[in-house]
Amino acid sequence: MKQVFKQAVFFENGGCISAGRYTEHKRENMHSHDFFELSYVYEGRGIHKTGSNRQQNVRENDFVIISPGAEHCMISPPEVSIKVCNLLICSDTAAAVAERIKQTDFCASSFARLISDAEPFCVVLRDNSGMMRALLDCAVYEYSNRRAASDTVLENTAVNLFIMAARIYESMQNGEYSDAYSSVTDVITGYVRANYGSSISLRQLAALVHLSPEYLSRLFKKCTGKRLYDFITETRIDKARYFLCSTNDTIDSIAIRCGYDSPACFRRAFRSINGMSASEYRKRGGCKA
């Protein structure tokens, strides 16, 4: 049974924001909560999983914004640890933060709507500037030392954090290329490689990274030089080549195993990429020439 954490427990001393650094467990601990969380990777790498069995690779300087009700967990691989900073914000304060962002001269209205009105979600973004890390250092210091007016400093820091996140998010929506997109393409390529045998739609992939299907198509082409459809096809055909050379499975069963409902479509795609039929490829032992 998945855990549900209540803000009444996490903010029992009357505060609205808490911050701290932790080393994440290697075991999976899927949970949700009724408050906002910003989880920043300080060191190492790991996997952020959501309730629908989707997973995204995260590494140092990546951060995840998790809304109330979203099932998720952060885990590290057996050989690597992952250290994170978690900033927890009660729902009323998060709504106030969103309202303050809407009133700035920076056009972050779509992001403000995202964190105040959307269904439960998890968004992975990347902090290439180091500004998010610096602001979180300030939040941890204020929360740990509880000096005069710490609550005000913490709320102002939360506003600044979400504005920094909004800048990254808005640049993605506006089609401006930056290294921040590496986390988006990592999510998409990782998902395709893990699920090549299943049905994969553009709308499904766009939902993973909270972008429109049209924008994701443009972004993926800009970042990788490949059309998303071509990447999916190449991934499936690459797996098919492996199965042709390492198993005695029929070509039709390999087609299905690689995500093709129609063996005929598989055969056309295979010939288009390899310049020969799947049966000829198998007879040659995997040699193209």
Buried (B, 14 or more C-beta within 10 A) or exposed (E): EEEEBEBEEBBEEEBBBBBEBEEBEBEEEBEBBBBBBBBBBBBBBBBBBBBEEBBBBBBBBBBBBBBBEBBBBBBBEEEEBBBBBBBBBBBEBBBBBBEBBBEEEEEBBEBBEBBBEEEBBBBBBBBEBEBBBEBBBBBBBBBEEEEEEBBEBBBBBBBBBBBBBBBBBBBBEEEEEEEBBBBBBBBBBBBBEEBBEEEBEBEBBBBBBBBEBEBBBEBBBEBBEBEBEBBBBBBBBEBBBEBBEEEEEEBBEBBBBBBBEEBEEBBEBBBEBBEBBBEEBBEEEEEEE
